[in-house]
Amino acid sequence: MGDRITVVLNVGNIEKLRNIQAKMIRTSTKSISFSHVLNLVVSEGLKKFKV
């Protein structure tokens, strides 16, 4: 389990994340949390950056 933090998101980004979550819920038999979706999107985005 990860650390609990507070993040402030733009309303447009929240809507996009909720749409991704809705699509994942429709195609999955398991529950899909908003945090799970956010972590997936952030992980994919971070792959583009070389550290």
C-alpha angles and dihedrals in degrees: 000000000000133000119279111242138161119243127183113214133189112252091239091055091048090054091050091049091048090051090052089048092050091051091049091048091052092054099040135071091207128074115264116208125208088239091055091052092046092050092050093050093046092047092052091046093050091054088070092061123075112222 
